[in-house]
């Protein structure tokens, strides 16, 4: 009688161990997905059922003017010293 029950007990123990390992792996995967999602949302990237959406940061007219002025001023200042 013990010989007939022993394989059943071993099978159940193995099944429980596989279930525990699977559950822990699932919990780790969910945790990584949540952390990644939060980190990407800080960078204006969000995931939805439709796919990935990237938000664009708003840039003021003053910031655009400053960057344009820097690009125009830098080449002029370097070339004026060479030919002059």
C-alpha angles and dihedrals in degrees: 000000000000089000090059095048098044096072090049092052092047091049092050092048091051091047091052091049092051090048092051093049090048092050093050091049090050091050092050092049092050092048092051091047092052094048092047092049092051092047092050092047088059087059092050095257118127133180122220139161089271093055137263119337123199119205121212119226114235114249120198123228089247092057091049091050092049093051092046092048091050092051093049096043097048099059092043093052093050096046096046091062094053101052101031 
